[in-house]
Amino acid sequence: MRNKIIIFTLCFVVFVSNLRAQQIQIKQRFESAYKEIVAMLEDKKPMSIKRSVFLAEWAYLDGKLDYEQDFCEPLQRGAQYMRRLITANKWEKYKTAKQIAICTFFFQSLSGNNNTMFSYDFSNEYPDEDWHHQLVSRTLKTHKGQCRSLPWAFKLYAEELGAKAYIAHAPRHCFVMYKDEDNLFPEDWVNVEVTAQQYQPTWGIKEHFEIKDSAIIARTYLSPLTDKETVACQLSDLALAYYHKFLRYDEFTLKCVDASLKYYPMNPNAIITKGKSLDALLQRHLEQNGHLRDEYTDEIDAQSKQCLQDLRATHWTQETEALRSKWKQSPEDIERIRKNVQIIK
């Protein structure tokens, strides 16, 4: 009996040791991703939106993602096909030929996309809030995605093709904007709603997402992000990937969003993550010091108050259950919107 207990204890110790080793490796990947993205923002490494997206997803997927195979190769193949598409359709006459080619590549079934256009993912493979739904690498493989992964995939194709297309935000949503240099649309900027395969007018996005004019002036919503702001977003997403991996906010999530906000301060999602990280650190400290007020609690309190002021300065649209219900699209909604899509000939 005693030998069995000893063997069980040894097995348990080995299991716990292996588990801790795995946790350390996972955290090291997140730390490595953080350092490389920060190096891009500090101009110590070449700026690459593609690489920054890969790094956040590589860390989340425990290193089970290959940069060349899962990102570079599919993007290069798609870009090569789109160049042929431009030539075949004689789109060279348009200044926005590359943007037109990407929209066509996304919105139509073509030989170059394996006859599978990019569409909204209504599958039940993962729970609704699972971060797998947000993975761009998954969209590049399946041509299905959601409100983050689809426009970010579009952005990566644009970067590969050399097209000027930009990520823009709405509440709980991303889309793509590009300058209408050919005067094909009634507005100066074209808003590409990738999830619904449609070009949308600015007033429609403002109305649907209840966006204030002050939020547009502040560049919180409906504003094209610079490349540096776009990469900074990946630090915020790295923090979210970490949260979904470990189900906690801590020093790492705080470090990520602090660095992100240096380069893209009008990101309410990053500010909210910062607030949750500060709350988690405060709660942990209080449990350790017997719930006493001290210099650390005062510092966290001051940062939390500043966080709230920063969030208000973005003029963000605060979510409610009614708004979440309004924003949630059904397959029928997507199909109805898709039928109105305008195809450039």
Secondary structure, DSSP 8 states (H G I E B T S, - for coil): -HHHHHHHHHHHHHHHHHHHHHHHHHHHHHHHHHHHHHHHHTTSS---HHHHHHHHHHHHTTT---IIIIIIHHHHHHHHHHHHHHHHTTGGGSTTHHHHHHHHHHHS--GGGTT---EE----SS-TT-GGGG-HHHHHHHSEE-TTHHHHHHHHHHHHHT---EEEEETTEEEEEEE-TT--SSSSEEEEEGGGTEEE-HHHHHHHHT--HHHHHTTSSS----HHHHHHHHHHHHHHHHHHHHS---HHHHHHHHHHHHH-TT-HHHHHHHHHHHHHHHHHHHHHHTS---HHHHHHHHHHHHHHHHHHHTT-----HHHHHHH---HHHHHHHHTT-----
